[in-house]
Amino acid sequence: MQANITTSSHLVVLGTGGTIAGESGRPDDNIGYRAAQRGVADLLAGLPLTQGVTVSCEQVAQLDSKDMDHPTWQVLLQRVRHWLSEPSVQGVVITHGTDTLEETAYFLSATLGDCAKPVVLTCSMRPATALAPDGPQNLVDAVAVASDPQASGVLVVCAGLVHEAKAVQKVHTYQPDAFSSGDAGPCARLYEGQVAWLRTNAMPSSAAAESLAAACLAWPSVDWPWVSVLYSHAGVQGREVDALVAQGVRGLVIGATGNGTLNKALDQALHRAAAAGVAVVRSSRCAFGPVLVTEAGGWPVMPGLNPVKARVALMLQLMA
């Protein structure tokens, strides 16, 4: 389904659902809503977009982002690549739910690489029916960023801030400014529709990304490697690891405590998994700070990635 908002276009807005498209029975209810009820054309209708910017839109999916899956990622990647290849399209904006937005952003960044055109994901924490919905402003801001000549690569726009795909993570369950880039901080801020850049967006190489994209589009999504995330915690026994190995898991990402430390029982179970051919990597369950590898070594680390993004990275690594 494609709906033209204006007669000419140089930005394309892809809708995937989420809270930004959600509806509630009462305007004062910001949590008891149903996500993914309004189409992306409806979200764009009547918005005061950046002067001189025209857009078209396409509904790629309509789901609550807690249910985001690999088949939707595969279709989304295909549609983003299609629109970026059009000479008349300056950039792509994607409306998305907040729950798994950071994962989708990282997946697209890893498979698109250092694309010169921007791909900007945006969202909301309140449904479209709220007394003060945050979605319209976020969408207007995302269009402003995507049309900015300095914008490139995969970015996330929320609550007046612009985040890089690798650094961004959801850190609050309720507040409209739910996202943070941790120690890195945002790469830009928005003031009355104007983008104030703090630094350029760091992007993966295009050669590696092209290889990953080719694999993602060629493999049936049901055949993408099964990679799971487990956390180290007090009292963990490692039986979850043995169960996953028995069921055929291909990779395990461990959300370790502190600076990558692991409970002994879990560590022993991971050694059994590795002996069975399962790939194992570490991240940290801490919201901020990287895992600093010590001389003692240990399981490999996905630098700068939280556990859910490390899962995507390991899955793509196994595909490549």
C-alpha positions in Angstrom: 0.0 0.0 0.0 1.4 3.4 -1.0 -0.2 6.8 -0.4 1.1 10.0 -2.0 0.9 13.0 0.4 2.2 15.4 -2.3 2.7 15.4 -6.0 6.5 15.1 -5.9 8.6 13.4 -3.3 12.2 13.2 -2.1 11.5 11.7 1.3 9.8 8.3 1.9 8.1 7.5 5.2 7.7 3.8 6.0 5.2 2.8 8.6 5.6 -0.3 10.8 3.0 0.5 13.6 4.0 1.1 17.2 2.6 3.4 19.8 2.9 6.3 17.5 0.1 4.7 15.5 -1.7 3.6 18.7 -5.2 4.4 20.0 -6.8 4.4 23.4 -10.4 4.6 24.5 -9.7 7.7 26.7 -7.4 10.6 25.9 -6.0 10.5 29.5 -4.9 6.8 29.1 -1.3 6.6 28.0 -0.7 3.0 28.8 -3.9 1.0 28.1 -3.9 1.6 24.4 -3.7 -0.7 21.4 -0.6 -0.1 19.3 -0.5 0.0 15.5 -4.0 1.1 14.8 -3.5 4.1 12.4 -1.8 4.0 9.0 1.3 6.0 8.3 -0.6 8.3 5.8 -2.9 9.2 8.7 0.0 10.0 10.9 1.4 12.4 8.3 -1.8 14.1 7.4 -1.8 17.8 8.3 1.7 17.9 9.8 3.7 21.1 9.4 6.6 19.5 7.6 9.9 21.3 6.9 9.4 24.0 4.2 10.2 22.7 0.7 10.1 19.0 1.8 7.7 16.6 0.1 7.0 13.1 1.2 5.4 9.8 0.1 4.6 7.0 2.4 4.3 3.2 2.4 2.9 0.9 5.1 5.5 -1.9 5.4 4.0 -3.5 8.6 1.4 -2.8 11.2 2.5 -4.3 14.6 3.4 -3.6 18.2 7.2 -3.5 18.2 7.3 -6.0 21.0 6.3 -8.4 18.3 9.0 -7.2 15.8 10.4 -10.3 14.0 13.0 -11.3 11.4 10.5 -11.6 8.5 9.5 -7.9 9.1 13.2 -6.9 9.2 13.8 -8.7 5.9 10.9 -6.8 4.2 11.9 -3.5 5.8 15.5 -3.9 4.6 14.3 -4.6 1.1 12.0 -1.6 1.0 14.6 0.8 2.5 17.2 -0.4 -0.1 14.7 0.1 -2.8 13.9 3.7 -1.9 17.5 4.7 -1.2 18.3 3.5 -4.7 15.8 6.0 -6.2 17.7 9.1 -7.4 14.7 11.3 -6.5 14.7 10.1 -2.8 16.9 12.1 -0.4 16.2 9.9 2.6 13.9 7.5 4.4 11.9 7.9 7.7 10.6 4.9 9.6 7.8 5.0 12.2 8.4 2.3 14.8 7.5 1.2 18.3 9.9 2.0 21.1 10.3 -1.4 22.6 12.6 -2.9 19.9 13.5 0.3 18.0 17.2 0.1 19.0 17.4 -3.4 17.6 15.8 -2.5 14.3 18.1 0.6 14.1 21.2 -1.5 14.7 20.1 -4.2 12.2 19.6 -1.6 9.5 22.9 0.1 10.3 24.8 -3.1 10.1 23.2 -4.1 6.7 23.2 -0.6 5.1 26.7 0.5 6.1 27.9 4.0 5.3 25.0 5.0 3.1 25.2 8.6 2.1 21.4 9.0 2.4 19.8 9.1 5.9 17.5 6.5 7.3 15.7 8.0 10.3 13.7 6.0 12.8 11.2 7.7 15.0 8.5 6.8 17.5 6.4 7.9 20.4 5.7 7.0 24.1 2.1 8.2 24.0 -0.6 7.0 21.6 -2.0 9.2 18.9 -5.2 9.7 21.0 -3.4 11.2 24.0 -4.1 14.6 25.3 -0.6 15.6 24.5 0.8 13.1 21.9 4.5 13.2 21.3 4.3 11.3 18.0 3.5 14.3 15.7 6.5 16.4 17.0 8.8 13.4 16.7 7.7 12.7 13.2 8.1 16.3 12.2 11.6 16.3 13.7 12.5 13.1 11.9 11.5 14.6 8.6 13.7 17.7 9.4 16.7 15.4 10.2 16.2 13.3 7.1 16.1 16.4 4.9 19.1 17.9 6.5 22.1 17.9 4.1 24.5 16.7 6.9 22.4 13.7 7.8 23.6 10.2 6.7 23.4 6.6 7.8 20.9 5.2 10.3 19.7 7.6 13.0 17.0 7.7 15.7 15.0 10.8 16.6 13.0 11.1 19.8 12.2 14.0 22.2 14.3 16.5 20.3 17.4 14.4 20.2 19.2 12.5 17.4 21.0 9.3 18.3 23.3 7.0 16.4 22.0 3.4 15.8 24.9 1.8 17.6 24.6 3.8 20.8 20.9 4.4 21.3 18.9 2.4 23.8 15.6 2.7 25.5 16.1 3.6 29.2 12.7 4.6 30.5 9.4 2.8 30.6 7.1 5.8 30.5 8.7 9.2 29.9 8.6 10.8 26.4 12.4 11.2 26.5 12.8 7.4 26.8 16.0 7.0 24.8 19.7 7.6 25.7 23.0 7.2 23.9 24.8 6.5 27.2 28.4 7.8 27.4 28.4 8.8 23.7 25.5 11.2 24.1 23.3 12.3 21.2 24.8 13.3 17.9 22.4 16.2 17.3 19.7 18.2 18.9 16.6 19.9 17.3 15.6 23.5 18.0 12.4 24.7 16.3 12.8 22.4 13.4 16.6 23.2 13.0 19.2 20.4 13.4 22.2 21.3 15.5 24.9 18.7 14.9 27.3 17.7 17.7 29.3 15.2 15.6 29.0 13.1 12.5 27.4 9.7 12.5 29.8 6.8 12.8 28.8 4.0 10.3 30.0 0.5 9.5 31.8 -0.1 6.2 29.7 -0.5 3.1 31.5 -3.6 1.8 30.8 -5.6 5.0 27.2 -4.2 5.1 26.5 -5.2 1.5 27.6 -8.7 2.2 25.3 -8.9 5.3 22.4 -7.4 3.4 22.8 -9.9 0.6 22.7 -12.7 3.1 19.7 -11.3 4.9 17.7 -10.9 1.6 18.8 -14.3 0.2 18.2 -16.5 3.3 14.5 -17.3 4.2 14.0 -15.5 7.5 13.0 -18.7 9.2 16.6 -20.0 8.5 18.4 -17.0 10.1 20.7 -18.4 12.8 19.0 -18.8 16.2 20.8 -16.6 18.7 19.5 -16.1 22.3 20.3 -13.7 25.1 20.9 -14.9 28.7 21.8 -12.9 31.8 24.2 -13.7 34.5 22.6 -13.2 37.9 22.7 -14.3 41.5 21.8 -18.0 41.7 22.0 -18.8 38.0 22.7 -22.5 37.4 23.4 -22.7 33.7 20.6 -25.2 33.0 19.1 -22.7 30.6 22.3 -22.9 28.5 22.1 -26.7 28.4 18.4 -26.6 27.4 19.1 -24.2 24.5 22.0 -26.2 23.2 19.8 -29.3 23.3 17.2 -27.4 21.2 19.8 -26.4 18.5 20.7 -22.8 19.4 23.5 -21.4 17.2 24.7 -18.5 19.4 24.5 -17.2 22.9 24.9 -13.6 24.1 25.5 -13.2 27.8 24.4 -10.1 29.6 27.2 -10.3 32.1 27.4 -8.5 35.4 29.5 -5.4 35.8 32.5 -5.3 33.6 31.7 -8.6 31.8 31.9 -10.9 34.9 30.1 -14.3 34.9 28.7 -16.6 37.6 30.8 -19.7 37.8 28.0 -22.1 37.1 26.9 -20.1 34.0 30.5 -19.9 32.8 30.9 -23.7 33.1 27.7 -24.2 31.1 29.0 -21.9 28.4 32.1 -23.9 28.0 30.0 -27.0 27.4 28.0 -25.0 24.8 31.2 -23.8 23.1 32.4 -27.4 23.0 29.2 -28.3 21.2 29.9 -25.7 18.5 27.8 -22.8 19.9 29.2 -19.3 19.4 29.4 -17.4 22.7 29.9 -13.6 23.2 29.7 -11.3 26.2 28.0 -7.9 26.8 27.0 -6.3 30.1 23.7 -5.9 31.7 24.8 -2.4 32.9 23.1 0.5 31.0 26.3 2.5 30.7 29.9 1.8 30.0 31.7 -0.7 27.7 33.1 -4.1 28.8 36.8 -3.5 29.3 38.7 -6.8 28.5 41.3 -7.7 31.1 44.5 -9.7 30.7 42.7 -12.8 31.9 40.6 -12.6 28.7 37.4 -14.5 28.8 34.6 -14.8 26.3 34.7 -12.5 23.2 33.1 -9.1 23.6 30.9 -7.2 21.0 32.5 -3.8 21.6 30.0 -1.1 22.6 26.9 -3.2 22.1 24.3 -3.9 24.7 23.0 -7.5 24.9 20.1 -7.2 22.4 22.3 -5.5 19.8 25.1 -8.0 20.4 22.5 -10.7 19.5 21.9 -9.0 16.2 25.6 -8.7 15.5 26.3 -12.3 16.4 23.4 -13.5 14.2 24.7 -11.5 11.2 28.2 -12.7 11.9 27.0 -16.3 11.8 25.1 -15.6 8.5 28.2 -14.0 6.9 
